[in-house]
């Protein structure tokens, strides 16, 4: 994840399929804020009695379960309030197999260093919850804020397994290398990044790291490469990494966040298991094609979204819909035979809300916690097939450890209650058919002992709004609904919260011309371009301790001369400065007819890096004006960027550079650009970080800026 964990990524596969027999899902309307829907449950109340639709589980085919459930150790940082400490007693019953100690903060040792003392604390936590630690060695910055090295990774293994004798089995190298070029200073100007980073770069480094680490302890296993999302056709780092250095990894790992916050509707979440299965099939195809088809595949980070939620949709974090997504995702991971599936994360503040548990000191379990709990308490070691179920219902079935009972986790995505008649086939002693009514948008665990009646426990709106754990369901009886005026429990949130008025905040206008930097004029340090309602104004900015660059109008009035310098030493949180142009209007620009922006570049970057970005209404702070829909301050509302790398041999030669809208990434709270509500554009310089890195001085011109 990003410093506050937005490196969780914008693009996990959104492949669509018709689904398979295991989910049985059909599309359904999103419940939306008012909770209305035309979807009917599979059964109903007829003549005063409950008539259930069959949900049939076959014991004929039995498959050993190989997938464990795991958790990510985030928010250990004192700066973030250390929300993990004190959650041991809540996490222990979830039977987490692995505690992954990683993510962006550990990779860059920010905002606090993950030193030996923090490692001791993490291992102690892992032992307390009965999990095996998976320790990520830093690959960006070390505990002193300097570039990380293989020797330091080896020292980490030595401290853990030689000095302390922890016997840690699993290690990984860095976090999400496929977004190293875009995470950090290109998307969050307080953090390091590596512009132009490639799969070959990662392999060259990882080979050195793993050799040094295994020289200390040859028994350790390496998990990786922990890709954020580039393991799909058209954005594939996994193939070149496995082709070049696949022998480094004992377990191949990826991350998956299928939605950004603005997409987490109930409809989308209900359809996601099919996309998840396609992801696994696609990735396993890559493993097979590169000769590593026998390696275990792990999901070392996963959640329904990767970013902060402003408007709470039907499956946003902390909602029942998100818990249903979690229950279906866990079931899909188990049925797909993954090595493990690890939720990001254990506990965090409501500003992130990705954790299973709310922030300290209350540490209230969130709805997603109960999805984990249902599997821990009601799912066994042998998988079974679900051969029949009604539309809008998904089920995942198993035999218990004693092999004297059948267990199922069932999800009702319908916005109406559904009655289900549970039947188990293929046993010598057939259990009686038992009917349970699942409330609208709810999940349940069902225990069906051989030859005896079933028991069930359900979780839905009633439990979320009262802050209760899953409650027993009475066979043949519809549970009471939620009383009007109910409020979310301590760790829940109501659908519709924070949505305000509507999605589009500003009137959208189409410019009469694609040209931006025309008729340039200066008034003091402020520049203006264009005229009348189509005018643009300038602004400059810089990190604390740095001086904002200067911007002047080019002699022909068609561009900007930009000069800026970083004075060493450049701190990791002070490595950015920039010049931008804002559309000087109460409206936003609808540029959807264009592909991106282009400009003529000439001059010298002098060792600095350059990124180009654009802001739109969704990532524009309401504090900066009525055109924004991002409710946070400017520091948490910023547009996506893309690295710009001039390639001419002569630094002074003019080059026409094009930046497609599709290349812009890493915005907050929405990662990608919406070209229908553009507010501003900017050129951002990055400086070399560290005491010995030196400074850099850029002097360049951008002219004829326009949409193309």
Secondary structure, DSSP 8 states (H G I E B T S, - for coil): --SSS-TT-S----------TTT--------TTTT------S-EEETTEEE-EEEEEEEEEEEE---EEEEE-----GGGT--STT-HHHHHTTT-SEEEE-SHHHHHT-SS---HHHHHHHHHHHHHHT-EEEEEE-SSB-TTSSB--HHHHHHHHHIIIIIS-----EEEESS-GGGTTTSSTTTSTTS---TT--HHHHHHHHHHHHHHHHHH-TT-EEEEEEESS-EETTEESHHHHHHHHGGG-SEEEEEEEEE-GGG--HHHHHHHHHHHHHHHHHHHHHHHHTT-TTSEEEEEEEEEESS--SS--TTSTTSHHHHHHHHHHHHHHHHTT-SEEEES-SB--TTT--SSB--TTT--B-HHHHHHHHHHHH--SEEEEEEE--TTEEEEEEE-TTSSEEEEEEEE-SSS-EEEEEEEES-SS----EEEEE-SSEEEEEEEETTS--EEEEESHHHHHHT---EEE-TT-------TT----TT---TTTT--S-S--S-EE--SSSB-S-S-EEETTEEEES-GGG-EEEEEEE-TTS---EEEE-TTSSEEEEEEEE-SSB-TT--EEEEEEEE-SSSEE--TTS-EEEEEEEEE-TT-EEEEEEEEGGGSBGGG-TT--B-S-GGG-B-EEEEE----SSTTS-EEEEEEGGG-B--BSSSS--TTSEEEEEEEEE---BTTS--EEEEEEEEEEEE-
